[in-house]
């Protein structure tokens, strides 16, 4: 399996498969066909089979998919069989919300520390993690295993902080700042633009209210 040749669209669908299969496990569903899964997910059965065939298929003719096995295998493909240490840089409302979201730990993502520049926030505790001064960031990274840095910073501050993180050895950045980051190829950046997602929703609502005549 050469992951370099798998399309971004397929990779983007994998977490959704994982989530739906997890829901099925909670309902004690043992097996499911691609047709039944397609009806739940609103994705064609053909698309599901094509997506999974990129990784070996996993289905059996006349049986369908073993839900637990497929859930486990997709988890491995997504790297969820490993544990990741996360730090949050920016302890405002969004940073605090991420730190308070306990479900990350179920997936193997552990919030280890939070950093900020605001003296009114430094020293506060969120789920047992005391917010530290951002001046302590470099030493912390050098002394601890950090896999992912989540940036919940203002747009103007994010590029320099991200550049520093890359220089200190961070290989994964989860970027919530409203800007695209440009770093070396060995640093993986996942940009999460909340405002853009809201704009897409706004467009779809507007489209429904004011349909374009063909």
N, C-alpha and C positions, 0 to 999 in steps of 0.2 A: 504493500500500500504506500503510494507516494503522496503524502499530504500536500505537497507543493502544487499538485495538479488538481486539487479539489477546489471547486469554485467557492467564492465567498458566500454566494447565495445558499449553497448547501450547508456550509458551516454555520451560517446565521439561523438555519432551521433546526440544527441539532439541539440547542437548549430547549426549544419548544417541544420536540419529541421527548426529551428527557422529562420535562415537566408533566406532559400528558401521561407518559408511562408511569411516573411516580403516583399520579392520581389514581391510575388503574390498580397499582399495587395496594394502595390504601383501601381500595374496594374489593381486594382479594380476587381480582381478575387474573387468571393463570395464563391464558393465551388469547390472542386477538389476531384477526386477519387484517391485511392491508386495507381491505374495503371497509371494515368496521372502524379501523383507526382513521381512515380518510373521512368518514362521516363525522367523527368526533372533532377532528382538527380542521375540517373544511379545506383539505388539501387532497388532490387526486391520489388514488391508490397507485397509479403509475408513477407519480412524483415521489411517493414514499419509497417504492421499490427502487427507483433510480437512485435516490439519495443514499439509501442503505447499501446498495450494491457497490458504492464507492469504497465501502469499508468491509466488504465480504458478504453482504446480503443478510445473514442471520435468520432468514425464514426457511420453513420446510414446506414442500409441496403438500397441499392437503391438510396442513396443520396450522399454518400461519406463523406467528411469532410468539415465542415464550416471553411473557412480559417481564419477568424478573431478570432473565438472562439479557434481553435486549436493553433494559434499563441499565444494568451493570456495565454492559459493553459500551454503550453510548457515554456513560459516565467516565469510563477509561479513556475514550477518544477525546473527551472534553478535559481530561486531566484531573477529574474529580476524585480519583483514587489517591491523590496526593493532598498534602496540607500546605496552605499558603499563609504566610504572615503578612499582615497589611498594616501600614501606618496611614493615618489621615493627616493631611496638611491643610489647615483651615478649620477652625472649630466654631464656625458660625452655625446658623440654623441647619444648613444642609449637612455639614460635617457632623454635627451632633446627631442628626437623624440617621446617618449611616452608622455611626458608632452605637446607636441604640437598637439597630435592627439585628436581633439575635438569630434570625434565620440563616444568616451567612454562615454561621458555625456549623449548621447541619450539612452544608455543602463543602466544608473543609477550609473555609476562609475565616481567619481569626484576626480581629482587630487588636493589635498589640499596643499601639500608642497613638496619641493625638498631639499635634503641634500647632501653635498659633503665635502671633506677634502681639496680640492684644493683652495687656497686663490685667485687664478685668476678667479675662477668661482663664489665663494661666493659673493653675492650682485647683481649678474646679475639677470635680470627678464625674466621669460619665461611665456608668456600668463598671465601676472599679478602676477605670483608667484615668489617671490624673493628667490634665492637659499640661504640656511642657512648652517652654519657650522654643521658638524656632531656631534660636542660636545653638540649641543642644542637638539639632537634627544630624549634623555631620558625624559627631561622635557616636550618637546612637546607632546610626547605620553601620559605622565601622565596627561596632562592638556587638551587633546583633544581626541575626539572619532576617533580612527584610526582602520579601519577594515582590510585593506590590505597594506602590505609593498612590493613594487616592488624593487627587488635588481638588479641593473645594475652595478655590481662591478667586480673587478678582482677576479679570482678564489681563491687566497690566503686569501682575506679579507672576503669573503662571509660567511664561517662557523661561525666565531666569531661574526660578526654582526647579523647573524640569531639567534644565541644562545642568544645574548643580547635582541633581539626583542621578543623572546619567553618569556624571564624572565620578560620583561616589560609588558607582557600581549597581544602581537599581536597574533592573531589566524589564520591569512591568509598571506602566503608569496608567491609572484609571482616571481620566481627565474629565472633570465636571466644569472646568472653567470655560467660558464662552469664547474659546479660540482654539484653532487647530495647532498642535505642537509639531515642530519639525526637529527630529532628533536623529541620531545615527541609526543605521539599520538593525543593530543588535539590541535596540531598546524598543519594546512593543508598547504601542500606545493605543488604548481604547478610548475614543472620544465619546462622551455622553452629553449631547446637547439637548437639554430639557426644553429650552425655548423652541428649538426647531421641531421637536416632536409635537409641541402644542400648536405650532403653526400649521403642521400637516393636518392635525385634527380640525383646526379652524377652517382650512381650505375645504375639507370634506363636508363640514357643516354648511359652509357657504355654497358649495356645489349643490347640496340637497335643497337649500332654500331658493337658490337661483339657478335652476338647471339650464344648461346651454342648449338651445335648439339646434338640431342637426339639419 
